[in-house]
Structures are given as structure tokens and as C-alpha cells.
Amino acid sequence: MDKLPTSLMGYKKSTVDEILKQKDNLVQTQKKDISYLRSEISRLEKEVRDKK
């Protein structure tokens, strides 16, 4: 994925918007993955506690 330029002067707004959208989508996917993994950890911890 392209890095954002330090200055947006001379860059197409639509290109910058697309890059930001892609990065936002990636962050949202990562947040969902982290949330899922946290819930799995909690579920597995509970499972282990219940076996004791």
C-alpha cells in the first residue's frame, strides 16, 4: 500500500481518499480480528477453568 505524501499539494484528492479508505479498511479488519481473538482467549480460559 502506498505511503501518504508529507505534503498533499499536487496530489489527486481521489487518490489520497482511496489510500485513506484502504488504510481504514485494514485497521477495521485488524480490530475485528483482535476482537475475535480476545473472545477466543476468554472462551478458552473459561473452558480451562471449568475443567479444574
Backbone as a chain_set.jsonl record, in Angstrom:
{"seq": "MDKLPTSLMGYKKSTVDEILKQKDNLVQTQKKDISYLRSEISRLEKEVRDKK", "coords": {"N": [[0.841, -1.172, 0.0], [0.501, 2.225, -0.748], [2.439, 4.89, 0.648], [1.379, 7.793, 2.388], [1.93, 11.029, 1.084], [4.118, 13.595, 2.422], [3.297, 16.109, 1.953], [0.287, 17.235, 0.655], [0.003, 18.751, -1.534], [-0.481, 19.09, -4.974], [-1.276, 16.483, -5.331], [-3.713, 14.092, -6.346], [-6.926, 14.368, -5.073], [-8.758, 12.273, -5.099], [-7.102, 10.035, -5.259], [-5.659, 10.17, -2.839], [-7.825, 9.96, -1.088], [-8.644, 7.348, -1.677], [-6.42, 5.846, -0.809], [-6.506, 6.433, 1.932], [-8.974, 5.276, 2.523], [-8.431, 2.568, 2.024], [-6.502, 2.097, 3.996], [-8.063, 2.588, 6.273], [-9.93, 0.515, 6.04], [-8.225, -1.662, 6.403], [-7.393, -1.239, 9.061], [-9.877, -1.522, 10.356], [-10.428, -4.205, 9.792], [-8.318, -5.39, 11.192], [-9.027, -4.648, 13.798], [-11.401, -6.108, 14.094], [-10.367, -8.706, 13.913], [-8.709, -8.748, 16.192], [-10.624, -8.429, 18.193], [-12.077, -10.8, 17.85], [-10.064, -12.683, 18.463], [-9.571, -12.028, 21.148], [-12.025, -12.736, 22.279], [-11.962, -15.473, 21.811], [-9.772, -16.214, 23.398], [-10.814, -15.624, 25.922], [-12.945, -17.437, 25.965], [-11.561, -19.89, 25.848], [-10.028, -19.703, 28.184], [-12.068, -19.805, 30.081], [-13.041, -22.346, 29.555], [-10.84, -23.898, 30.355], [-10.763, -23.25, 33.088], [-13.199, -24.315, 33.915], [-12.735, -27.016, 33.687], [-11.178, -27.645, 35.8]], "CA": [[0.0, 0.0, 0.0], [1.286, 3.449, -0.869], [2.547, 5.77, 1.809], [0.877, 9.14, 2.131], [2.993, 12.035, 0.949], [4.175, 14.531, 3.54], [2.537, 17.274, 1.517], [-0.737, 16.807, -0.286], [-0.011, 19.686, -2.665], [-0.184, 18.475, -6.258], [-1.761, 15.112, -5.388], [-5.138, 13.983, -6.638], [-7.743, 14.116, -3.884], [-9.366, 10.938, -5.204], [-6.063, 9.048, -4.955], [-5.419, 10.234, -1.397], [-9.029, 9.403, -0.452], [-8.618, 5.883, -1.848], [-5.383, 5.319, 0.089], [-7.04, 6.523, 3.292], [-10.043, 4.284, 2.637], [-7.787, 1.262, 2.124], [-5.888, 2.002, 5.317], [-9.155, 2.478, 7.238], [-10.45, -0.851, 5.926], [-7.247, -2.548, 7.023], [-7.489, -1.041, 10.514], [-11.139, -2.112, 10.8], [-10.241, -5.658, 9.743], [-7.448, -5.749, 12.311], [-9.818, -4.518, 15.025], [-12.301, -7.264, 14.152], [-9.54, -9.874, 14.212], [-8.291, -8.645, 17.596], [-11.813, -8.689, 18.999], [-12.338, -12.236, 17.76], [-9.033, -13.406, 19.209], [-9.82, -11.799, 22.578], [-13.163, -13.562, 22.7], [-11.495, -16.863, 21.822], [-8.936, -16.38, 24.596], [-11.737, -15.67, 27.064], [-13.667, -18.71, 25.901], [-10.634, -20.972, 26.188], [-9.704, -19.578, 29.609], [-13.227, -20.303, 30.811], [-13.052, -23.796, 29.353], [-9.788, -24.467, 31.208], [-11.207, -23.087, 34.494], [-14.318, -25.232, 34.169], [-12.22, -28.391, 33.732], [-10.457, -27.859, 37.074]], "C": [[0.888, 1.237, 0.0], [1.321, 4.217, 0.437], [2.004, 7.139, 1.435], [2.042, 10.107, 1.985], [2.97, 12.978, 2.146], [3.429, 15.805, 3.218], [1.528, 16.813, 0.483], [-0.846, 17.735, -1.488], [0.347, 18.938, -3.947], [-0.649, 17.036, -6.374], [-3.256, 15.115, -5.645], [-5.9, 13.616, -5.369], [-8.319, 12.708, -3.927], [-8.35, 9.838, -4.877], [-5.788, 9.004, -3.458], [-6.607, 9.637, -0.644], [-9.041, 7.881, -0.542], [-7.583, 5.243, -0.923], [-5.888, 5.33, 1.532], [-8.145, 5.492, 3.528], [-9.452, 2.881, 2.798], [-7.167, 1.071, 3.504], [-6.954, 1.862, 6.402], [-9.747, 1.07, 7.224], [-9.506, -1.851, 6.59], [-7.319, -2.454, 8.547], [-8.767, -1.692, 11.054], [-11.054, -3.637, 10.799], [-9.382, -6.124, 10.908], [-8.195, -5.663, 13.633], [-10.769, -5.7, 15.198], [-11.531, -8.528, 14.515], [-9.126, -9.887, 15.681], [-9.469, -8.956, 18.517], [-12.142, -10.179, 19.007], [-11.326, -13.03, 18.598], [-9.198, -13.224, 20.718], [-10.98, -12.658, 23.077], [-12.783, -15.039, 22.741], [-10.629, -17.142, 23.05], [-9.82, -16.491, 25.825], [-12.479, -17.0, 27.112], [-12.777, -19.875, 26.325], [-10.219, -20.914, 27.657], [-10.851, -20.127, 30.467], [-13.292, -21.82, 30.721], [-12.031, -24.483, 30.259], [-10.203, -24.385, 32.677], [-12.306, -24.101, 34.833], [-13.869, -26.68, 34.277], [-11.545, -28.698, 35.062], [-11.383, -28.294, 38.158]], "O": [[1.912, 1.273, 0.681], [0.372, 4.199, 1.221], [2.155, 7.588, 0.299], [3.036, 9.996, 2.704], [1.942, 13.143, 2.803], [2.975, 16.507, 4.122], [1.87, 16.089, -0.452], [-1.689, 17.529, -2.361], [1.357, 18.236, -4.0], [-0.443, 16.413, -7.416], [-3.973, 16.02, -5.219], [-5.548, 12.659, -4.679], [-8.364, 12.023, -2.905], [-8.709, 8.821, -4.283], [-5.694, 7.925, -2.873], [-6.424, 8.898, 0.323], [-9.411, 7.204, 0.418], [-7.851, 4.203, -0.32], [-5.717, 4.354, 2.263], [-8.237, 4.908, 4.608], [-9.927, 2.098, 3.62], [-7.295, 0.005, 4.107], [-6.771, 1.099, 7.35], [-10.032, 0.502, 8.278], [-9.953, -2.78, 7.262], [-7.306, -3.472, 9.239], [-8.736, -2.343, 12.099], [-11.56, -4.285, 11.715], [-9.682, -7.137, 11.539], [-8.015, -6.517, 14.501], [-10.926, -6.228, 16.299], [-11.991, -9.328, 15.329], [-9.188, -10.927, 16.336], [-9.315, -9.67, 19.508], [-12.45, -10.746, 20.055], [-11.698, -13.934, 19.346], [-8.987, -14.166, 21.481], [-10.918, -13.233, 24.164], [-13.24, -15.773, 23.619], [-10.75, -18.2, 23.667], [-9.602, -17.354, 26.676], [-12.62, -17.608, 28.173], [-13.208, -20.745, 27.081], [-10.073, -21.952, 28.303], [-10.62, -20.826, 31.453], [-13.57, -22.494, 31.713], [-12.318, -25.52, 30.856], [-10.018, -25.343, 33.427], [-12.319, -24.668, 35.926], [-14.555, -27.492, 34.897], [-11.359, -29.862, 35.416], [-10.948, -28.518, 39.288]]}, "num_chains": 1, "name": "protein.A"}
